[in-house]
Amino acid sequence: MSTNRNKNRRQLPPLNALRAFEAVARFLSFTKAADELLVTQSAVSRQVKNLEDILGVALILRKAQLELTEEGKRLLPVLTDSFDRMDVVIGSFRRQSKKPPLSLAVLPTFARRILLPRLADFQRANSDLEIRIETPPVNPDFRNSGHDMAILFGEIETDGLIADVLMRETSSPLASPELIKKSNWPDLKTMIAKAPLLHIRQGNDSWHDWRMLARQVGFAGIPVERGVVVETADQAVQAAISGGGVVEVDPRLFAEELASGQLVPLFDISILTGRAYTLVCRPDETDLARIAAFRAWAMEALVESLPPEAAPAPAHP
């Protein structure tokens, strides 16, 4: 009897290693996988290496652009399908629960910089509520995602949803004190024209934000298509702190770096980008206790309205 059980026992690697590989393979990015799994990039890398060691085959070719080996290509769809099927079944259990958890989708930078530092207050007021936060690297398809609520960024389609604007994005150029001292730009125009620029990819447009700033301050003709392009604001800010260039971000998301003096604002410039962080939920679910509670708290704790004087003032050459 014992021998039969041993023969039928599944010989599977650790679940965390399988999850790490599936996320990396799906995104072809250790950084995006780490954001989704809420762990560090090095932890994801270790889990994938552990899985490769257990299986005795390479799954990912670590080049400038990650590539899957033939073994990795065979394994990915099996894992994705299995995790998706588990999610459907487990999601059905959650919906039947008397006290289902509050499920939120929040972009990584906003989650780390704005939501999580303030969330303890909500937890104390709702101690019996389980909160589950997922941090996809881009806005999820909320209507089909199964989340209770989401905080979306940018110009989004909200037809058929309840949408509450939490924070309208402002943008300012920031740099390390060492880079500013070394470069000694005399004015904003010179800085835009000559500084090493750090860019955060916006869809297929790597230069969008700096083009927008140059246009709004009256320097639309100055080329900004140079410098380093990264995937997230956190990456761009880390590069700026190390002296790699000037970053253009919302200062409120990086108050700690500004307060510590790691970053310094340049030329007292702040523009409205037209983008916002927006809390969304479904109209037929606003009366659910967990959703109503979080929505009321978010509108009190996360909303940062902008005074009229925050509108951009034109700069002159």
Solvent accessible surface area in square Angstrom, and as a share of the most:
residue,aa,sasa,rsa
1,M,180,0.80
2,S,63,0.41
3,T,85,0.50
4,N,86,0.44
5,R,144,0.53
6,N,77,0.40
7,K,156,0.66
8,N,121,0.62
9,R,151,0.55
10,R,196,0.72
11,Q,160,0.71
12,L,126,0.63
13,P,21,0.13
14,P,66,0.42
15,L,102,0.51
16,N,90,0.46
17,A,0,0.00
18,L,19,0.09
19,R,108,0.39
20,A,2,0.02
21,F,0,0.00
22,E,11,0.05
23,A,1,0.01
24,V,0,0.00
25,A,4,0.03
26,R,105,0.38
27,F,52,0.22
28,L,64,0.32
29,S,23,0.15
30,F,27,0.11
31,T,33,0.19
32,K,51,0.21
33,A,0,0.00
34,A,7,0.06
35,D,15,0.08
36,E,50,0.23
37,L,35,0.17
38,L,100,0.50
39,V,72,0.41
40,T,86,0.50
41,Q,95,0.42
42,S,62,0.40
43,A,23,0.17
44,V,1,0.00
45,S,39,0.25
46,R,154,0.56
47,Q,57,0.26
48,V,0,0.00
49,K,105,0.45
50,N,62,0.32
51,L,0,0.00
52,E,15,0.07
53,D,90,0.47
54,I,87,0.44
55,L,74,0.37
56,G,63,0.61
57,V,58,0.33
58,A,54,0.42
59,L,1,0.01
60,I,4,0.02
61,L,70,0.35
62,R,110,0.40
63,K,119,0.51
64,A,122,0.95
65,Q,112,0.50
66,L,20,0.10
67,E,76,0.34
68,L,27,0.14
69,T,18,0.11
70,E,116,0.52
71,E,69,0.31
72,G,0,0.00
73,K,109,0.46
74,R,183,0.67
75,L,41,0.20
76,L,34,0.17
77,P,78,0.49
78,V,92,0.53
79,L,14,0.07
80,T,37,0.21
81,D,71,0.37
82,S,42,0.27
83,F,41,0.17
84,D,80,0.41
85,R,162,0.59
86,M,88,0.39
87,D,88,0.46
88,V,103,0.59
89,V,79,0.46
90,I,78,0.39
91,G,12,0.12
92,S,33,0.22
93,F,121,0.51
94,R,89,0.33
95,R,176,0.64
96,Q,137,0.61
97,S,49,0.32
98,K,201,0.85
99,K,144,0.61
100,P,26,0.16
101,P,13,0.08
102,L,0,0.00
103,S,24,0.15
104,L,0,0.00
105,A,0,0.00
106,V,1,0.00
107,L,23,0.12
108,P,10,0.06
109,T,16,0.09
110,F,0,0.00
111,A,1,0.01
112,R,104,0.38
113,R,52,0.19
114,I,2,0.01
115,L,0,0.00
116,L,80,0.40
117,P,86,0.54
118,R,82,0.30
119,L,11,0.05
120,A,44,0.34
121,D,80,0.41
122,F,1,0.00
123,Q,89,0.39
124,R,165,0.60
125,A,83,0.64
126,N,32,0.16
127,S,104,0.67
128,D,101,0.52
129,L,34,0.17
130,E,90,0.40
131,I,35,0.18
132,R,78,0.28
133,I,29,0.15
134,E,89,0.40
135,T,3,0.02
136,P,24,0.15
137,P,32,0.20
138,V,101,0.58
139,N,53,0.27
140,P,29,0.18
141,D,90,0.47
142,F,7,0.03
143,R,108,0.40
144,N,121,0.62
145,S,41,0.27
146,G,62,0.60
147,H,18,0.08
148,D,13,0.07
149,M,0,0.00
150,A,0,0.00
151,I,2,0.01
152,L,11,0.05
153,F,37,0.15
154,G,14,0.13
155,E,154,0.69
156,I,46,0.24
157,E,108,0.48
158,T,43,0.25
159,D,105,0.55
160,G,63,0.60
161,L,23,0.11
162,I,51,0.26
163,A,44,0.34
164,D,19,0.10
165,V,56,0.32
166,L,2,0.01
167,M,1,0.00
168,R,133,0.49
169,E,17,0.08
170,T,10,0.06
171,S,4,0.03
172,S,6,0.04
173,P,0,0.00
174,L,0,0.00
175,A,0,0.00
176,S,1,0.01
177,P,49,0.31
178,E,123,0.55
179,L,10,0.05
180,I,44,0.22
181,K,173,0.73
182,K,159,0.67
183,S,39,0.25
184,N,120,0.62
185,W,30,0.11
186,P,105,0.66
187,D,59,0.30
188,L,11,0.06
189,K,81,0.34
190,T,32,0.19
191,M,0,0.00
192,I,0,0.00
193,A,44,0.34
194,K,152,0.65
195,A,1,0.00
196,P,58,0.36
197,L,1,0.01
198,L,4,0.02
199,H,4,0.02
200,I,26,0.13
201,R,101,0.37
202,Q,52,0.23
203,G,64,0.61
204,N,161,0.83
205,D,45,0.23
206,S,17,0.11
207,W,63,0.22
208,H,63,0.28
209,D,14,0.07
210,W,2,0.01
211,R,92,0.33
212,M,10,0.05
213,L,0,0.00
214,A,2,0.02
215,R,138,0.50
216,Q,60,0.27
217,V,0,0.00
218,G,56,0.54
219,F,10,0.04
220,A,71,0.55
221,G,77,0.74
222,I,24,0.12
223,P,97,0.61
224,V,1,0.01
225,E,80,0.36
226,R,69,0.25
227,G,47,0.45
228,V,82,0.47
229,V,43,0.24
230,V,27,0.15
231,E,71,0.32
232,T,23,0.13
233,A,19,0.14
234,D,18,0.09
235,Q,55,0.25
236,A,0,0.00
237,V,0,0.00
238,Q,101,0.45
239,A,28,0.22
240,A,0,0.00
241,I,40,0.20
242,S,92,0.60
243,G,28,0.27
244,G,38,0.36
245,G,0,0.00
246,V,0,0.00
247,V,0,0.00
248,E,7,0.03
249,V,8,0.05
250,D,5,0.02
251,P,32,0.20
252,R,60,0.22
253,L,9,0.04
254,F,1,0.00
255,A,60,0.46
256,E,131,0.59
257,E,11,0.05
258,L,45,0.22
259,A,94,0.73
260,S,74,0.48
261,G,35,0.34
262,Q,81,0.36
263,L,1,0.01
264,V,53,0.30
265,P,76,0.48
266,L,11,0.05
267,F,74,0.31
268,D,141,0.73
269,I,27,0.14
270,S,49,0.31
271,I,1,0.00
272,L,59,0.30
273,T,13,0.08
274,G,62,0.59
275,R,25,0.09
276,A,11,0.09
277,Y,15,0.06
278,T,8,0.05
279,L,1,0.00
280,V,0,0.00
281,C,1,0.01
282,R,45,0.16
283,P,71,0.45
284,D,125,0.65
285,E,42,0.19
286,T,30,0.18
287,D,136,0.71
288,L,72,0.36
289,A,84,0.65
290,R,45,0.16
291,I,0,0.00
292,A,43,0.33
293,A,33,0.26
294,F,0,0.00
295,R,72,0.26
296,A,70,0.54
297,W,37,0.13
298,A,0,0.00
299,M,78,0.35
300,E,148,0.66
301,A,39,0.30
302,L,1,0.00
303,V,53,0.31
304,E,51,0.23
305,S,98,0.63
306,L,50,0.25
307,P,66,0.42
308,P,123,0.77
309,E,138,0.62
310,A,24,0.19
311,A,56,0.43
312,P,46,0.29
313,A,73,0.57
314,P,98,0.61
315,A,23,0.18
316,H,147,0.66
317,P,117,0.74
